[in-house]
Every structure is written in structure tokens, then in C-alpha cells.
Amino acid sequence: MTRSIPSGLLAHLQGTSDTAAFGILVERADGTRLALTSADSDCVLVDVPVDGSASGSVTYLASPGLDVSNIRSSEGFAVDNLEGTLLEGGVVTRADVLRGLWDGAAWTLFQFNRANLSDGFSVIKCGWLGNITPRVGKFVVELRDLRQPLQAEHSIVMQADCQYDLGDARCTQSLVSFTDTVTVTGVTSTQVFAIVSSRSDDFYGNGLITWLTGNNAGITVKVKAYSSATDTFTLAEPMLSAIQIGDTATAVAGCRKRRTEDCATKFSNVLNCGGEPDKPLVSETLAEPEVGA
């Protein structure tokens, strides 16, 4: 990306005084922000953009602060991955990190003159948080730049099972009649719990649970299996906090992405099935015809 440097800041950088500092603004999908600076005291900056939009007035904290080193940019489409450290405390809690609330958060790294904030700022890099690795009292985070999406696979691959997500723009299935509000009536573990429901066996299997109340409120997790015989949910992964009797959640039906059992029978939506179960295999296509066929 082209770097624009305000005239006031450029003059400072070209001079002999060294009061240049760095700042970083990280914003989660829910709007929670973390603002840090390498300056020796807190700084209030206005309209530093994050994810393409202005941020308004934000206080950048000198403690725990920001340590910047080894910043580089490469030509072409290779992704520049920087590494940073988030100290546990304040808005960065271990529970939120392990729940995935900081995954994919947008970030902007910029430079400014801590002695004269009116000089403006110059954006150095921006992008999204990548892998977050827990350490004792802190988290090591990968800062991926804006070229990261260019490394993703965007092609469509033919496959037997439906490749759409239930309810998305390609599936088009309305989920209103397939969504229930459930209440926990029994708890086996942080992964297995019971409710009262009249739904059929595996109705919620591969679906989603979003907790409305309790220790896990606001968290969405995939359902591994649902047994109608015992009204028992088994989640794909344990919840970080304990599930308690009386907790409520929104449960959305699951789709195993099979044309007959799911698209046709369960959802009556076979015309929008995104799978190709009738596609011949490569071995069948290349096989020599039988004699007399």
C-alpha cells in the first residue's frame, strides 16, 4: 500500500529531533478496541482508521504499551506477517481469547510525533490478527497484512456433498422454523447437557448453539450430535465456562450436507443443493468399456 505522510510529520522525521512513536489500534468484530503506543505516556489521537473506517477519539495506552521491531514490506503478493505480544489484562482477557473473540480482529499500525500530536499520523501497515498463541500472562499474536486474502483458496471444487452453508445466500433456506430457544435441564459436562425438545434424532447435529444467558452468554459453538432419546446435546468442543441448569440458548438445526437426507427430506430444498453426488468418479471416466457393452 502507498504510504502517505502528513507534511508536519514528514518534516519532523526529516529533522534531528527523535520523538517519533508508534501506535496500534486493534478492533474486534463486536467493536471492542485495544489501543497501545510505544510513547512514554498515554496519547489521545483522533480518526486513526481501522479496517477502512475512522475510529474517532481514542486513548492509546503507554502501559502495557507497544514494542515495535523488524518491520518490513515485501514486493508482490507475499504476505508480511509480523509478530506481536498482547499482555493479559484490561480488555484482553484469557477467557475472551480462548473463546475466539479476538480472532480475525482488524489492526492498524501507524507512526506519529508524540511531542506534537497535531503533526498527524502515517499508517504503516494494517490487516487482521492471525494465530494467537497463549503464553504465561500474555499472548503471542500473528499480524497478517491486507494481502492475506490473496493466499486463500477461492475456487469452487466439485464434490458429492453440498458445499453451501445452511441458510446462506446460495442455500437460500429460511431458518425461522428450524430455530428454537432451549433451556438446559441437566448437565453432564462442559460439552454434554440435556434439554426438553420434541425434535427428531440428530435434528441439531452439525448445527449451532448460541448461548443467551449463563457463563457462556454470547458464545456460539457447533453441535456435534443430538440424541432425541435423551434430549442430549454433545458440543463439538467443550465450553470454556461451566454450563448450568437454567441456561438458555438459541439452537439452529444442523445440515449434514447430504442431498437426499438433508437437502430433500429435512429441508425440502433439493433444488438449491450445492453438491454433485451423481458426478462420475475419475476411475469411472477413464475406465475402458466392458466388452460387449
C-alpha positions as CSV (number, residue, x, y, z in Angstrom):
1,M,0.0,0.0,0.0
2,T,1.1,3.6,-0.7
3,R,2.2,5.3,2.5
4,S,1.0,8.9,3.0
5,I,2.9,11.1,5.4
6,P,1.4,14.4,6.5
7,S,3.7,17.4,5.9
8,G,4.1,18.2,9.6
9,L,5.1,14.6,10.5
10,L,7.4,14.4,7.4
11,A,9.3,17.5,8.5
12,H,9.7,16.0,12.0
13,L,11.0,12.7,10.6
14,Q,13.5,14.5,8.4
15,G,14.7,16.6,11.3
16,T,17.1,15.8,14.1
17,S,14.6,15.5,16.9
18,D,13.6,12.0,17.7
19,T,10.1,11.9,19.4
20,A,8.5,9.7,16.8
21,A,6.4,6.9,18.3
22,F,4.3,4.0,17.1
23,G,0.7,3.2,17.9
24,I,-1.5,0.2,17.1
25,L,-5.3,0.0,17.1
26,V,-7.0,-3.4,17.2
27,E,-10.7,-3.7,16.9
28,R,-12.8,-6.9,17.3
29,A,-15.9,-7.7,15.4
30,D,-18.1,-6.7,18.3
31,G,-16.4,-3.2,18.4
32,T,-14.1,-3.8,21.4
33,R,-10.9,-1.9,20.9
34,L,-7.3,-2.2,22.2
35,A,-5.1,0.9,21.6
36,L,-1.4,0.8,22.5
37,T,1.5,3.1,21.9
38,S,5.3,3.0,22.2
39,A,5.3,6.5,23.6
40,D,6.3,7.0,27.3
41,S,2.8,8.4,28.2
42,D,-0.8,7.9,27.1
43,C,-1.7,9.7,23.9
44,V,-5.2,10.7,22.6
45,L,-5.4,10.6,18.8
46,V,-8.3,11.2,16.5
47,D,-9.5,9.4,13.4
48,V,-6.8,6.7,13.1
49,P,-8.6,4.4,10.6
50,V,-9.1,0.7,11.4
51,D,-10.5,-1.7,8.8
52,G,-11.1,1.2,6.4
53,S,-13.1,3.4,8.7
54,A,-12.2,6.4,11.0
55,S,-12.0,5.5,14.7
56,G,-12.9,8.8,16.4
57,S,-11.0,9.9,19.5
58,V,-9.1,7.0,21.1
59,T,-6.7,7.0,24.1
60,Y,-3.5,4.9,23.3
61,L,-2.0,3.3,26.4
62,A,1.7,3.5,27.2
63,S,1.2,0.7,29.7
64,P,1.4,-2.2,28.8
65,G,2.5,-0.3,25.7
66,L,3.8,-1.4,22.3
67,D,7.2,-2.8,21.3
68,V,7.9,-2.5,17.6
69,S,10.8,-4.1,15.8
70,N,11.7,-5.7,12.5
71,I,9.0,-4.1,10.4
72,R,9.5,-4.9,6.7
73,S,7.5,-4.8,3.5
74,S,8.0,-7.1,0.5
75,E,7.0,-6.8,-3.1
76,G,4.5,-9.0,-4.9
77,F,1.6,-10.8,-3.3
78,A,3.6,-12.5,-0.4
79,V,2.0,-11.7,3.0
80,D,4.0,-9.8,5.5
81,N,3.3,-11.5,8.8
82,L,4.5,-9.5,11.9
83,E,4.5,-10.9,15.4
84,G,3.3,-9.0,18.4
85,T,2.6,-9.6,22.1
86,L,-0.6,-8.9,24.0
87,L,-0.3,-8.8,27.8
88,E,-3.2,-10.4,29.7
89,G,-5.3,-7.7,31.5
90,G,-7.7,-4.9,30.8
91,V,-9.8,-5.6,27.7
92,V,-7.6,-8.6,26.8
93,T,-8.8,-11.5,29.0
94,R,-7.8,-15.1,28.7
95,A,-11.4,-16.1,28.5
96,D,-12.1,-13.9,25.5
97,V,-9.0,-15.0,23.7
98,L,-9.8,-18.7,24.2
99,R,-13.4,-18.1,23.1
100,G,-12.1,-16.7,19.9
101,L,-13.4,-13.2,20.3
102,W,-10.1,-11.7,19.2
103,D,-9.8,-14.0,16.1
104,G,-9.6,-12.0,12.9
105,A,-9.7,-8.6,14.7
106,A,-8.7,-5.7,12.4
107,W,-5.5,-3.8,13.2
108,T,-3.7,-0.6,12.1
109,L,-0.1,0.2,12.9
110,F,0.9,3.8,12.5
111,Q,3.6,6.3,13.3
112,F,3.2,9.8,14.9
113,N,5.1,12.5,16.8
114,R,4.4,12.1,20.5
115,A,5.7,15.6,21.2
116,N,3.2,17.2,18.8
117,L,0.1,15.1,18.1
118,S,-1.2,17.8,15.6
119,D,1.5,16.7,13.1
120,G,-0.9,13.8,12.3
121,F,-0.1,10.2,11.7
122,S,1.2,7.9,9.0
123,V,-0.3,4.4,8.6
124,I,2.5,1.8,8.1
125,K,0.5,-1.4,7.9
126,C,-2.9,-2.8,8.6
127,G,-4.7,-6.1,8.4
128,W,-6.1,-8.8,10.6
129,L,-5.0,-10.9,13.6
130,G,-3.9,-14.4,12.7
131,N,-2.8,-17.2,15.0
132,I,-3.0,-16.4,18.7
133,T,-0.7,-18.5,21.0
134,P,-1.3,-18.4,24.8
135,R,1.8,-17.9,27.0
136,V,2.1,-17.3,30.7
137,G,0.5,-13.9,31.3
138,K,0.5,-12.9,27.6
139,F,-0.4,-14.0,24.1
140,V,1.8,-14.0,21.0
141,V,-0.2,-12.9,18.0
142,E,0.4,-13.0,14.3
143,L,-0.3,-9.7,12.5
144,R,-1.3,-10.5,8.9
145,D,-1.4,-7.7,6.4
146,L,-4.0,-6.9,3.7
147,R,-2.6,-9.4,1.2
148,Q,-3.7,-12.4,3.4
149,P,-7.0,-12.9,1.4
150,L,-4.9,-13.3,-1.8
151,Q,-3.4,-16.5,-0.3
152,A,-6.9,-18.1,0.4
153,E,-8.5,-20.7,-1.9
154,H,-11.4,-19.1,-3.7
155,S,-12.1,-21.7,-6.4
156,I,-15.2,-24.0,-6.4
157,V,-14.4,-27.7,-6.2
158,M,-17.0,-30.2,-7.3
159,Q,-17.9,-32.7,-4.6
160,A,-20.7,-35.1,-3.7
161,D,-21.8,-33.3,-0.5
162,C,-23.3,-29.8,-0.5
163,Q,-20.7,-27.1,-0.3
164,Y,-23.1,-24.3,0.9
165,D,-23.7,-23.3,4.5
166,L,-27.2,-23.8,5.7
167,G,-29.2,-20.6,5.3
168,D,-26.5,-18.7,3.2
169,A,-27.3,-16.8,0.0
170,R,-26.7,-19.8,-2.2
171,C,-28.6,-22.3,0.0
172,T,-31.5,-19.7,0.5
173,Q,-33.1,-21.9,3.2
174,S,-35.1,-19.9,5.8
175,L,-34.1,-20.9,9.3
176,V,-37.1,-19.5,11.1
177,S,-38.9,-22.8,11.6
178,F,-35.7,-24.6,12.3
179,T,-34.6,-22.4,15.2
180,D,-35.5,-23.0,18.8
181,T,-34.9,-21.4,22.2
182,V,-33.9,-24.2,24.6
183,T,-33.3,-24.3,28.3
184,V,-30.7,-26.6,30.0
185,T,-32.4,-29.2,32.3
186,G,-29.3,-31.3,33.1
187,V,-25.6,-31.0,32.8
188,T,-23.1,-33.9,32.3
189,S,-20.0,-31.8,31.5
190,T,-18.9,-28.6,29.7
191,Q,-19.6,-30.4,26.5
192,V,-22.7,-32.5,27.2
193,F,-26.1,-31.3,28.5
194,A,-29.8,-32.0,28.3
195,I,-32.9,-30.0,27.3
196,V,-36.6,-30.7,26.6
197,S,-37.4,-30.9,22.9
198,S,-39.7,-32.7,20.6
199,R,-37.3,-32.5,17.7
200,S,-36.2,-35.7,15.9
201,D,-32.9,-37.5,16.4
202,D,-29.9,-35.6,15.1
203,F,-32.1,-32.6,14.2
204,Y,-29.5,-30.2,15.7
205,G,-26.5,-32.3,14.7
206,N,-23.9,-30.1,12.9
207,G,-26.0,-27.1,13.8
208,L,-25.2,-24.2,16.1
209,I,-25.9,-23.3,19.7
210,T,-25.7,-19.6,20.7
211,W,-25.8,-19.1,24.5
212,L,-28.2,-16.3,25.6
213,T,-27.7,-16.5,29.3
214,G,-25.3,-18.0,31.8
215,N,-21.5,-18.1,32.0
216,N,-21.1,-18.5,28.2
217,A,-23.6,-15.9,27.1
218,G,-22.9,-14.6,23.6
219,I,-20.7,-17.6,22.5
220,T,-21.7,-19.7,19.5
221,V,-20.4,-23.2,19.2
222,K,-21.1,-26.1,16.7
223,V,-23.2,-29.1,17.8
224,K,-21.6,-32.5,17.3
225,A,-24.6,-34.6,17.9
226,Y,-28.2,-34.5,19.3
227,S,-30.0,-37.5,20.8
228,S,-33.8,-37.3,20.9
229,A,-34.0,-40.4,23.1
230,T,-32.3,-38.5,26.0
231,D,-32.7,-34.9,24.7
232,T,-29.0,-34.6,25.0
233,F,-26.6,-32.2,23.1
234,T,-23.0,-33.0,22.6
235,L,-21.0,-30.0,21.5
236,A,-18.1,-30.1,19.1
237,E,-15.8,-28.7,21.7
238,P,-16.1,-28.0,25.5
239,M,-17.3,-24.7,26.7
240,L,-14.7,-22.6,28.5
241,S,-17.1,-21.8,31.4
242,A,-19.4,-24.2,33.1
243,I,-22.9,-24.9,31.7
244,Q,-25.6,-24.6,34.4
245,I,-29.2,-25.8,34.7
246,G,-31.5,-22.9,33.6
247,D,-29.0,-21.5,31.0
248,T,-30.9,-20.7,27.8
249,A,-29.6,-20.8,24.2
250,T,-30.7,-20.5,20.6
251,A,-30.4,-23.8,18.8
252,V,-30.4,-23.9,15.0
253,A,-30.9,-27.1,13.1
254,G,-27.9,-28.7,11.5
255,C,-27.2,-29.9,8.0
256,R,-25.0,-32.9,7.2
257,K,-24.9,-31.6,3.6
258,R,-26.4,-34.8,2.1
259,R,-28.7,-34.3,-0.9
260,T,-31.3,-36.9,-0.1
261,E,-31.4,-36.9,3.8
262,D,-30.9,-33.2,4.3
263,C,-31.5,-31.0,1.2
264,A,-34.5,-33.0,0.1
265,T,-36.0,-34.7,3.1
266,K,-35.2,-32.5,6.1
267,F,-35.3,-29.0,4.4
268,S,-37.3,-29.6,1.2
269,N,-34.6,-27.6,-0.6
270,V,-33.1,-30.1,-3.0
271,L,-33.2,-27.6,-6.0
272,N,-30.6,-25.5,-4.1
273,C,-28.3,-28.4,-3.2
274,G,-24.7,-27.4,-3.8
275,G,-23.4,-31.0,-4.2
276,E,-22.8,-33.2,-7.2
277,P,-23.4,-36.8,-6.0
278,D,-24.1,-38.0,-9.5
279,K,-20.7,-36.9,-10.9
280,P,-18.8,-39.8,-12.2
281,L,-15.5,-40.7,-10.4
282,V,-12.2,-40.2,-12.3
283,S,-11.8,-44.0,-12.3
284,E,-15.2,-44.5,-13.9
285,T,-14.5,-41.8,-16.5
286,L,-11.2,-43.4,-17.5
287,A,-12.3,-47.0,-17.3
288,E,-12.3,-48.9,-20.5
289,P,-15.8,-50.1,-21.6
290,E,-16.6,-53.7,-21.0
291,V,-16.5,-56.0,-23.9
292,G,-20.0,-56.3,-25.4
293,A,-21.3,-53.2,-23.7
